[in-house]
């Protein structure tokens, strides 16, 4: 391929992935409006998100086999066309059940776009250009993460929820046309390779059950629910079946030889943690700002968008100043910034200002932007070219699992911590507290009268919730701190 053809492929794949990320993410911002439109409960409306996550968990590890069997160009065209069609159907849905079904197929068809696009770029570009090429590719999902909260918040307040899905259709059609015109990469299919059905089915059941346990656990009170117990047992049994089968099969669904590559194994662990950090504040921050500060959706969307600006700044800084440094050092530096961010956010209080929240949101994005591209280079640079597609799909599967695990764990941690702190704080609300012995010392927080008790109880609830979020940010910093040295367990990749 000529340099012009490579550039056309790079731009096409970047825009395609950016459209996918924007479309998948934007619905999260519009959940309150969707809940009102369908007269759904909080439990029911979250199935819109759960369905997409489950579909992505199933389709992502299948990407490598689809690539080997049918070829990247064909699969990318099918996935992009199907994703566009299901986006239209989502916008035309008349019931919640219908929307959930179309969201499932939307996630199923779009999931292979991310790992396959990276595999294509790693294949067509020489190793010494992988770093800057993947940084450029990052602009797609980064801009998507900027646009999603902005556009989602704007639509949620002023327009119908249907535009959340319909707005992505024109760029998606453009992406399909561009893929058809510019994607002339060599075919990679291996016609003799059959699908390992036992491995695929056992892994699909495992990740589906795990995703449902993590996503519904908090709503169903975790292991007090027989559904959660059954899901956890099903995930454990099918995981054991998958591992034992893969280790003994002549034609495994996922080749265990991938993990013999030290850099890839380290990259998987770092990718798991990266996924944990990447989406956690994206989920925590809106509820914190809305429930404790009363910010409107549009303002929260603007604050969330600055995280994307931080990602963009981190990627550009990496490209301009650190592109020739050891990728391991860049990863270490990025996680160090995340530690500083977590510790900084742990100093928030109930009177936090917009500028303070925005600053740390930008800093968090900056650190993640410095990690993403070097991490992909570290994980894929030393893999045999035959395993790149499969390796990329497993990497993104682990990143998604890391996100799901940490989001569920953090949400539970916030709720439990808030309850514990509430019970501790209310112990001081009694007539025998010394502060009430002084006339007017309690100010507006007198406990005489039922109306005053309600006000005091609400304020204590807010303070307890704030402590819960603070503890979650400490947990965020701890996760980044633990994996920082792990980058140097990998070998320095040779990029020439």
C-alpha positions in Angstrom: 0.0 0.0 0.0 1.1 3.5 -0.7 1.4 6.1 2.1 -1.7 7.9 0.7 -3.7 4.7 0.9 -2.5 4.0 4.4 -3.5 7.5 5.5 -6.9 7.0 4.0 -7.4 3.8 5.9 -6.2 5.4 9.1 -8.6 8.3 8.8 -11.5 6.0 7.9 -10.9 3.7 10.8 -10.5 6.6 13.2 -13.8 8.2 12.2 -15.5 4.8 12.2 -14.4 4.0 15.8 -15.2 7.5 16.9 -18.8 7.2 15.6 -19.2 3.8 17.4 -17.9 5.2 20.7 -20.1 8.3 20.5 -23.2 6.3 19.6 -22.7 3.7 22.4 -21.8 6.3 25.1 -24.4 9.0 24.3 -27.3 6.9 25.5 -25.8 6.8 29.0 -26.4 10.6 29.3 -30.0 10.3 28.1 -31.2 7.6 30.5 -33.3 10.0 32.6 -35.2 11.1 29.5 -35.6 7.6 28.3 -36.9 6.5 31.7 -39.6 9.2 31.5 -40.5 8.4 27.9 -41.1 4.7 28.6 -42.4 5.2 32.1 -39.8 2.8 33.3 -38.3 2.1 36.7 -34.6 2.6 37.4 -34.1 -1.1 37.3 -35.8 -1.4 33.9 -34.1 1.5 32.1 -30.6 0.2 33.0 -31.2 -2.8 30.7 -30.5 -0.4 27.8 -26.9 -0.2 29.1 -26.7 -3.8 30.2 -27.8 -5.2 26.8 -25.0 -3.3 25.0 -22.3 -4.4 27.5 -23.4 -8.0 27.3 -23.4 -7.9 23.5 -19.9 -6.3 23.4 -18.6 -8.9 25.9 -19.8 -11.7 23.5 -18.7 -10.2 20.2 -15.3 -8.8 21.2 -13.5 -12.1 21.7 -15.1 -13.4 18.5 -13.3 -10.7 16.4 -10.1 -12.6 16.0 -11.9 -15.7 14.6 -14.1 -13.6 12.3 -10.9 -11.9 11.0 -9.2 -15.2 10.3 -12.2 -16.8 8.8 -13.7 -14.1 6.6 -11.1 -11.4 6.3 -11.0 -7.9 7.8 -12.4 -5.9 5.0 -15.5 -8.0 4.7 -16.1 -8.2 8.4 -15.6 -4.4 8.9 -18.1 -3.7 6.1 -20.7 -6.1 7.6 -20.2 -4.7 11.1 -20.4 -1.1 10.1 -23.5 -1.6 7.9 -25.2 -3.6 10.6 -24.3 -1.1 13.3 -25.8 1.7 11.1 -29.0 -0.3 10.5 -29.5 -1.1 14.2 -28.9 2.6 15.1 -31.8 3.5 12.9 -34.0 0.8 14.5 -33.1 2.1 18.0 -34.3 5.5 17.0 -37.6 4.1 15.7 -38.2 1.8 18.7 -41.7 2.2 20.2 -41.3 0.2 23.4 -38.5 -0.3 25.9 -38.3 -4.0 25.1 -37.8 -3.2 21.5 -35.1 -0.6 22.2 -33.2 -3.1 24.5 -33.2 -5.7 21.7 -31.9 -3.3 19.1 -29.3 -2.0 21.5 -28.1 -5.5 22.0 -27.6 -6.0 18.3 -26.1 -2.6 18.0 -23.4 -3.6 20.5 -23.0 -7.0 18.9 -22.3 -5.6 15.5 -20.1 -2.7 16.6 -17.9 -4.5 19.1 -15.4 -5.9 16.5 -14.8 -2.5 15.0 -12.3 -1.5 17.8 -10.0 -4.5 17.9 -10.0 -5.1 14.2 -9.2 -1.5 13.3 -6.2 -1.6 15.6 -5.1 -4.9 14.2 -5.3 -3.5 10.7 -3.2 -0.4 11.6 -0.6 -2.6 13.4 -0.4 -4.8 10.3 -0.1 -2.2 7.5 2.3 0.2 9.3 5.9 -0.6 10.2 6.7 -1.1 13.9 8.5 2.2 14.3 5.3 4.1 13.3 2.9 2.1 15.6 3.1 4.7 18.4 2.1 7.8 16.4 -0.4 5.8 14.3 -2.2 4.5 17.4 -2.1 8.0 18.9 -3.8 9.3 15.8 -6.4 6.4 16.0 -7.1 7.5 19.6 -8.5 10.8 18.4 -11.6 8.9 17.2 -12.7 7.5 20.6 -11.4 10.6 22.4 -13.5 13.0 20.3 -16.4 10.6 20.7 -16.0 10.8 24.5 -16.1 14.6 24.2 -19.1 14.8 21.9 -21.2 12.1 23.7 -21.8 14.0 27.0 -22.1 17.4 25.2 -24.6 16.2 22.6 -26.4 13.9 25.0 -26.9 16.5 27.6 -28.1 19.0 25.0 -30.6 16.6 23.4 -31.8 15.4 26.8 -32.9 18.9 27.7 -34.3 20.3 24.4 -35.1 17.5 21.9 -36.6 14.0 21.7 -34.5 11.0 22.8 -34.8 9.5 19.3 -32.2 12.0 18.1 -29.7 10.4 20.4 -29.6 7.5 17.9 -30.5 9.2 14.7 -27.7 11.8 14.8 -25.1 9.0 14.4 -26.7 7.7 11.2 -25.2 10.2 8.6 -21.6 9.8 9.8 -22.1 6.0 10.1 -23.3 5.9 6.4 -20.2 7.9 5.5 -18.0 5.5 7.3 -19.5 2.5 5.5 -18.9 4.2 2.1 -15.3 5.1 3.1 -14.6 1.5 4.2 -15.9 0.2 0.9 -13.7 2.6 -1.1 -10.5 2.7 0.9 -10.2 -0.6 2.7 -8.0 -2.6 0.3 -5.9 -4.4 2.9 -4.8 -7.9 2.2 -7.3 -10.6 3.1 -6.3 -12.5 6.3 -8.8 -15.4 6.3 -7.6 -18.9 7.1 -10.2 -21.1 5.4 -9.2 -24.2 7.3 -9.7 -22.7 10.8 -13.1 -23.9 12.3 -14.9 -22.2 15.1 -14.3 -23.9 18.5 -18.0 -23.9 19.5 -17.4 -25.3 23.0 -14.8 -22.6 23.7 -16.9 -19.8 22.2 -20.1 -20.9 24.0 -18.5 -21.4 27.4 -16.7 -18.0 27.2 -19.8 -16.3 26.0 -21.9 -17.7 28.9 -19.1 -16.8 31.3 -18.7 -13.2 30.3 -22.5 -12.7 30.0 -23.2 -14.2 33.4 -20.3 -12.1 34.9 -21.6 -8.9 33.2 -25.1 -9.5 34.5 -23.9 -10.2 38.1 -21.8 -7.0 38.1 -24.5 -4.8 36.4 -27.5 -6.1 38.5 -25.7 -6.9 41.7 -26.2 -3.6 43.5 -29.9 -3.4 42.5 -30.6 -6.9 43.7 -28.5 -6.6 46.9 -25.7 -8.9 45.6 -25.6 -12.4 47.2 -28.8 -11.9 49.1 -30.4 -12.6 45.7 -30.7 -16.1 44.3 -30.3 -14.7 40.8 -26.9 -13.2 41.6 -25.8 -16.4 43.3 -26.8 -18.5 40.3 -25.1 -16.0 37.9 -21.9 -16.1 39.9 -21.9 -19.9 40.0 -22.6 -20.1 36.3 -19.8 -17.7 35.5 -17.3 -19.7 37.7 -18.3 -23.1 36.2 -18.2 -21.9 32.6 -14.9 -20.2 33.2 -13.4 -23.4 34.5 -14.8 -25.3 31.5 -13.4 -22.7 29.1 -9.9 -22.7 30.6 -9.7 -26.5 30.8 -10.9 -26.8 27.2 -8.6 -24.2 25.8 -5.6 -25.8 27.4 -6.4 -29.2 26.0 -7.9 -28.5 22.6 -6.0 -28.8 19.3 -8.1 -25.9 17.9 -8.9 -23.6 20.8 -11.2 -20.6 20.4 -8.5 -18.4 22.0 -4.9 -19.5 21.6 -3.2 -19.8 25.1 0.2 -19.3 23.4 -0.7 -15.6 23.4 0.2 -15.5 27.1 3.7 -16.9 26.5 4.6 -13.4 25.2 5.6 -11.6 28.4 4.8 -8.2 27.0 1.4 -9.2 26.0 0.7 -10.8 29.4 1.8 -7.7 31.2 -0.2 -5.6 28.7 -3.3 -7.6 29.6 -3.0 -6.9 33.3 -2.3 -3.2 32.6 -5.2 -3.1 30.2 -7.5 -4.6 32.9 -6.5 -1.7 35.2 -6.7 0.9 32.5 -10.3 -0.2 31.9 -11.0 0.1 35.6 -9.8 3.7 35.7 -11.1 4.8 32.3 -14.8 4.5 33.0 -15.1 4.8 36.7 -15.2 8.5 37.1 -17.4 8.7 33.9 -20.0 6.8 35.9 -19.4 8.3 39.4 -19.1 11.9 38.5 -22.6 12.6 37.1 -24.5 11.1 40.0 -22.2 12.9 42.5 -22.6 16.3 40.8 -26.4 15.9 40.3 -27.4 14.5 43.7 -25.0 16.5 45.9 -24.6 19.8 43.9 -27.8 19.8 41.8 -26.1 20.6 38.5 -28.2 20.3 35.3 -27.5 17.6 32.7 -26.1 20.2 30.2 -23.5 21.4 32.7 -22.5 17.9 33.8 -22.1 17.1 30.1 -19.7 20.0 29.7 -17.7 18.9 32.7 -17.5 15.4 31.3 -16.4 16.7 27.9 -13.3 18.3 29.5 -12.1 14.8 30.3 -12.1 14.1 26.6 -10.1 17.3 26.1 -7.6 16.0 28.7 -7.3 12.8 26.8 -6.7 14.7 23.6 -4.1 16.9 25.3 -2.3 13.8 26.7 -2.2 12.1 23.4 -0.9 15.2 21.6 1.7 15.8 24.3 2.8 12.2 24.0 3.1 12.5 20.2 5.1 15.7 20.3 7.4 15.2 23.2 7.5 11.6 24.4 7.1 9.5 21.2 10.7 8.3 21.2 10.8 7.4 24.9 10.4 3.9 26.2 6.7 3.0 26.2 7.1 1.5 29.7 8.1 4.9 31.0 5.2 6.6 29.4 2.8 4.1 30.9 4.4 4.5 34.4 4.1 8.3 34.1 0.5 8.1 33.0 -0.5 5.9 36.0 1.5 8.3 38.3 -0.8 11.1 37.0 -3.8 9.0 37.8 -2.6 8.5 41.3 -2.2 12.2 41.7 -5.7 12.7 40.2 -7.3 10.1 42.6 -5.7 11.7 45.6 -6.7 15.2 44.4 -10.4 14.1 43.9 -10.3 12.5 47.4 -10.0 16.1 48.8 -13.4 17.1 47.3 -16.0 18.3 49.8 -19.7 19.1 49.6 -18.9 22.7 48.5 -16.6 21.8 45.7 -16.5 24.3 42.9 -17.0 23.7 39.1 -13.4 24.9 38.4 -12.0 22.3 40.9 -13.9 19.4 39.5 -13.1 20.5 35.9 -9.4 20.7 36.6 -9.1 17.2 38.0 -11.4 15.9 35.2 -8.9 17.3 32.7 -5.9 15.9 34.6 -7.5 12.5 34.7 -8.0 12.5 31.0 -4.5 13.7 30.4 -3.0 10.8 32.3 -5.2 8.2 30.5 -4.3 9.8 27.2 -0.6 9.1 28.0 -1.3 5.5 28.8 -3.5 4.3 26.0 -1.2 4.3 22.9 2.0 3.1 24.7 0.0 0.3 26.3 -1.3 -0.9 22.9 2.3 -0.8 21.5 3.6 -2.7 24.5 1.0 -5.4 24.3 0.9 -5.9 20.5 4.4 -5.0 19.2 6.1 -8.3 20.1 3.2 -10.6 19.0 3.5 -12.8 15.9 1.5 -11.1 13.1 -0.8 -14.2 13.0 -2.0 -13.4 16.5 -2.5 -9.7 16.3 -6.3 -9.7 15.7 -6.9 -12.3 18.3 -4.6 -10.5 20.8 -6.3 -7.2 20.2 -9.7 -8.7 20.8 -8.7 -10.4 24.0 -7.0 -7.1 25.2 -10.3 -5.2 24.7 -12.3 -7.9 26.3 -10.2 -7.7 29.4 -10.4 -3.9 29.3 -14.2 -4.1 29.2 -14.2 -6.7 32.0 -12.0 -4.4 34.1 -14.4 -1.5 33.6 -17.4 -3.6 34.6 -15.8 -5.1 37.7 -14.5 -1.7 39.0 -17.7 0.2 38.2 -19.7 -2.4 40.1 -17.3 -2.6 43.0 -17.0 1.2 43.2 -20.8 1.7 43.1 -21.3 -0.8 45.9 -18.4 0.7 47.8 -20.0 4.2 47.6 -23.4 2.9 48.8 -22.0 0.8 51.6 -19.6 3.5 52.8 -22.4 6.1 52.7 -24.6 4.0 54.8 -21.9 3.3 57.4 -21.0 7.0 57.6 -24.6 8.0 57.9 -25.1 5.6 60.9 -22.0 7.1 62.5 -23.0 10.7 61.9 -26.5 10.3 63.2 -25.2 9.1 66.6 -24.4 12.7 67.4 -28.1 13.7 66.9 -29.4 13.4 70.4 -30.5 15.9 73.1 -27.6 15.0 75.2 -25.0 16.3 72.7 -23.0 19.1 74.4 -23.5 21.5 71.5 -27.2 21.7 72.2 -26.6 22.8 75.8 -25.6 26.2 74.4 -28.3 28.5 73.3 -28.2 29.0 69.5 -24.9 27.1 69.1 -26.5 24.5 66.7 -27.7 27.3 64.4 -30.0 26.1 61.7 -29.4 22.5 62.7 -31.6 22.3 65.7 -33.2 19.0 66.3 -36.3 20.4 68.1 -39.3 19.7 66.0 -39.9 17.1 63.2 -39.3 19.5 60.3 -35.8 20.3 61.7 -35.0 16.7 62.1 -35.9 16.1 58.4 -33.5 18.9 57.3 -30.7 17.6 59.5 -31.2 14.1 58.3 -31.1 15.1 54.7 -27.9 17.1 55.2 -26.2 14.2 57.0 -27.2 12.0 54.1 -25.5 14.4 51.7 -22.4 14.5 53.9 -22.3 10.7 54.2 -22.6 10.3 50.5 -19.8 12.7 49.9 -17.6 10.6 52.2 -18.5 7.6 50.2 -17.4 9.3 47.0 -14.2 10.4 48.7 -13.4 6.8 49.7 -14.1 5.7 46.1 -11.5 8.2 44.8 -9.0 6.9 47.3 -9.7 3.4 45.9 -9.1 4.8 42.4 -5.6 6.2 43.4 -4.7 2.9 45.1 -5.5 0.8 41.9 -3.3 3.1 39.8 -0.5 3.0 42.4 -0.5 -0.8 42.6 0.1 -1.4 38.9 2.6 1.5 38.2 5.7 -0.7 38.6 4.1 -3.5 36.6 5.1 -1.8 33.3 8.8 -2.5 33.9 8.1 -6.2 34.2 7.7 -6.1 30.4 10.7 -6.1 28.0 11.4 -2.9 26.1 9.8 -3.4 22.7 12.0 -3.0 19.7 10.2 -0.7 17.2 12.6 -0.8 14.3 
